[in-house]
Amino acid sequence: MSGTSHASETVSIATARDTAIGLAGSICEVATSQPRVLIISQRNICRDVLFRCPHYEFEDLICEMDSVDVLAPSPGKGFPVRYGVAKKLAWHLPVALNPGIAKVRIDKTYDLLFMICGSPVDLLTLNGIAHWRKLAKTSICLVDELWVKELPAYRYFLENLAMFDFIMMYYSQSVKPVQEVLRRPCCFLPPGVDSIAFCPYPAQPARVVDVYSIGRRSSATHQELLRLAQGGKIFYVYDSILGGTAINWRDHRSLLANVAKRSRYFLVNPALVDQSEIRGSQNESGNRFFEGCAAGAIMIGEAPDNAEFARLFDWPDALLAVPYGSTDMGRVMEAMNGEPDRQAMIRRNNVLQALTRHDWAYRWETLLKLAGLPALRGLVARKERLKGLIQDISAASGFGPSAPASPGSVLAEYTA
């Protein structure tokens, strides 16, 4: 059944788009009189939540590359209570309630509707959008976090997910089980990164940070690195405040990029590596691998044990493998410090591979192909900019990326 919101107004797409423009700046450099893409964004409901910052980065870049309207519903009256009730009921019953957002009715249609969900819970937003499935010829939902172990608990949330034409998953090992449950086309789409923002070239700032660690970490590894830092052997940058929200998501992404490209080593590990009670036996890669790579840092940590990671990071020394919880970081870094030529090769390769394969432009290109839509000049221009950076870095260093790959052909393996 359908729930109704206490909010009395009906939000038009123009109002929603104006709100998004206020958040995102110029919403679309290549806008036509009739935008062809509708993005449903969580940015007003889950503002500045840390793990969602890459989602909003991707949305903003889509707006630069394509002709887009952004619908970012806002919390209505009594949102926290209504959201809690809608969420609790959806865990246990096939009840679709508006979670407390202003009612949305859109009077035009699009070629593509695209939505990024942090988890299936975000699909509650759709209950406040009238006839959302009729708004576009093709609909695609990208789900960040959905573990196979959690599928039974999400069974009622997934009813809306099954209404999309294509379901894209960040977690490769969730693809087949989700497809079997929903009986809808389900594909693996790797995370991406704004590889231009993270790129250390042409400025090549000094790598003044020895080790950069953000997010989830091993206590044992952290204590070893603290010991080295307190002994004056390294400059170690790490999270010292517990929290899941940024003051401003763009500022957070900018700071992350600027510190990462000034860091020698960047700690990485599989998603929820220390929470097997949630992830079960799954071993997946998250955003850290793409961010460290794009920044040209030497990534050090545990590699996700899955075939897709091996394909995405298939060049020499993409990762210095050290098991999660290791206290051997100091020895590994000391050995690498004695090989400056190898270090330089790793850094350049990482940057070149990110520019060649892992920019958000290639992820958007993949989604357009699924929808049967041609690239607009914004996407073409970004790919030309990426190509220019690749050529400049290759010319300056005397070599191109190891194991070069065509972004289209590589990603086609995951979307066939």
C-alpha positions, 0 to 999 in steps of 0.5 A: 500500500502507499503512504502519504506525507504530512507535507502538503506541497508537491515539489516540481522538478524545477524546484528540486533542480533549483535546490540541487543547483544550490548544492552543486553549483552549475548543474549541467554545462551541456544542458539542452532545453529538455534534459534527458537524464533524471538523477534521484539524489539522497544529498538533501536527506543524507547530507554530508554522510562520509561514505556517500561523498563519492556518490555525490561526486559522481552525481556532480560529474554526471551533471558536467558530462550530460544533460541532467535534472537532479531531484533531491527530495527534502525531509518534510515535517516530522521526517525523523519519526516518519522515516524511522516508522517507514524503515521499521515496517519495511524490515518486517512487512510489505508496506511502502510508506512515504518516509516523510519527504515532501511529495514529488510529482514530475510532469515530464519524462526522460530517457534515463532515470539514475539513482545511487543507493547507499543501501536498499534502505534508500529505496524508501525515497521512491515511495514519495515520488508519484509514478516514478517508474513512468518517468523514464524510458530506462531506469538504472539503480546503483547500489553501494552496499548490499551483502549477500548475508543481508539479502533475506532481511532486505526482502521487502526493500527490494521490491522497488529495486526489482522495478528498475531495468538494470541494477548495478552493484559495487560488490561483485559477489552480490551480483549473482545472488541478487539477480537470482532473487529479483530476476532482473538484469544485475551487473557489477560496476566498480567504484570510480574516482574523480581521477583528475581531482586526485591526480598529482600531475602536473604540479607533483606536490612533495610527498610530505606525508609518509603514511595516510590512513582513513576510515577502517583500520587495524588496531595492531597496525595503527599502534605500530605506525604510531610507534614509528611516528612517535619515534620520529621515523615517519609522519603518520596522518590518520583519523583521530575523531570518530564520526560519520559526517563531514562538515561539507562533503565537497571540502572533505573530498578536496582534503582527501585528494590533496592529502592523498597526493602528498602521501607516500603510502596509502593504507587500503583493505577490503570493505568491512574487513573486520566485520565478518558478521555483516559481510559473511565470507564476501571479500570486496573492494571499496573506494580507498583502492581507487582513491589511493591509485588516482593520487599516485600513492603506493597502496599498502594493505590486504587485497580483496580476494576476488577475480574482479579486483585482480582484473581492475588492478592488474598491473605490477605493484598495484598493491603492496600486499600486507595482511590486515592486522599486520605489524610488519608495515615498517619493514615493508616500507623500509624495504621499498624506501631503498628502491626509489626507481621502483617507487617512481614507477609505481606512482606513475603507473597508479596515476596513469591506470586511474586516468585510463580506467577508473575515472567516473567518466568511464562508469558513466559511459558504461551506464549510457551504453546500457541505456542505449544512449550516445555520449554528449559533448561533456563526456567526450570533453572529459575523456579528451582531458583524461587522454591529454593528462595521460599523454603528458605524463607518459611523455614526461616519464618516457613510458605509458601505463603498464598493462594498458587497457581500453576502458570500454573493453575492460568494463564490458566484461562486467556489464555483459 
